[in-house]
Amino acid sequence: MTSISVVTTFHPEGMQKYGQRFLDSFANMVDKNINMLVYAENCNPRNKDPEQIKIINAKEITKLNAFKERWGNVPKANGTPPDDIKARRPRDWHKAFKWDAVRFANKVYAVFHAAETCGTDWLVWMDADTFVHSNWSYKQFAKLLPNDKWLTYVGRGKGSQTWPECGFYGMNLKHPMCKQFLKEFERFYEDADNGIFELEEWHDSFVFGHILNQLTPIDSNVLDYSADMYIKSAKTGGGGHPLINTELGTWIDHMKGARKDKGKSLSKDIIVNRKEAYWNG
């Protein structure tokens, strides 16, 4: 049996708004052979099943602490891009998330730490603003992580020219190419001046996509859950909210952005025929 761990992280506000709900839904709906590592940032979530879910103090991630110490008060690492980007991108430089490296460091360093310590065959990142709405068996979950692939992720569909949707991605930790991917991913943060800050944007999804594009020409054995989802060619491939329109929507909702306030994705987000009761209620 392939062993699988899931990893996530959240802060106090996130715990209150969506994180606790995610943990409870995971404990209620996900097969007990799949465990979860939760890196809690200055908060103490309730744990319904300590056998399945392990709560870890995010302050145990020493490399994350060092990254925040180094970049926590540097404007360009906290959503204010340098002047050359402002000049080059007058239409969107104000969108702080694209240049908020410190904000998204919590996520990537949780992945790096879990990959080193979890001891399972696969590690799956799931955003904490996820809700597991239907029973998810081990067989169903493992089928999403074929062992001939070194990485699985959610793209933006056909025609996409943007970064992946990193609300869910799977890493085959025993595969040499996945090990190379994680090593390079971490290097981009540990040597940020020669890594993330050399890129056009430095949120985690952009960095993820950049490294993926570097490595897939070497080994293309990756699985994009959105690969056949859209037919129109557009900058985003029609995929502003792709995760719920892939097979993953069978089991989970993803409350990205303002959807967190509503607690559910919007009906207009659905562009495929979803038959699950959750989506038709």
C-alpha positions, 0 to 999 in steps of 0.5 A: 500500500502506497503511504500518503501524507497531506500537509497544510498550514494556517494562522489564527484568523485562517483557523477561525474562518476556514482552517478548523472546518477543513480539519474537521471535514478531513477527519470526517471524510478522508480514509484513516489510512491517509494522515495529515500534518498541520503546521499551526502558525500561532494557534491551537486548532481542535483535533478530532482525530490525533491518530490521523491528524498531527498538529505541529507548531510552525515555529519548529521550522527553523528555516522558515524562522530564518527566512522571516527574520531576513525578509520580514521587514523588506518591502519587496518581499512583502508585496511592494515590488521594486521600481523596475517592475512597477514601471514594466507592469503599471496595470497590476503592480499594486496586486500585492500577493504577486510579490508577497514572498513572506506571506507564502513562505509559510506554505512552502516551508511547511512543504519542505519540512514535511517532505523531509520528515513525513516518511511516506511515499507521497506528500500532498499539499492542500490549501487550508481553505479547502472543505472535504464535502464527500467521503474519500476512500483510500483507493480513490485518493491513491488513484489520483497519485499514480506512481509512474508520475513524479508530481501531480498538480492543478494547471489552468487548462488548455491554452493557459499561459499563467502559473498553476493553481497550487491549492492541491499538488502531490509529490512522489517523494521517492522519485529522483525527479521529485527530489530534484524539484523540491531541492530546487524549489527550496533553493529559490527561497534559501538563496532568494536574491538569486532565486525568487527575486530573480523572477517576474513574480514571487508568490509560491504558485509562480515559483512552482510553475517556473521550476516545473517548466524547467524540469518537465523537458527533462522528465515529462511524467507529471499529471495535470488534473486540468489538462483536458478540462478546457477547450478554449485558448485564453491567457488563463485557459478559462481557468480562474477557479480550476480545482473544483472543475477537475476530478478533485471537485468530486470530494473537495471545494476550494474557497479561494479568495473572497469565497472564504467569506461565503464558505463555498465556491460560487455556482458560476465557478462551475463550468463542468457537469458536477453531479455530487450532491454538495454542488447541487444542494 
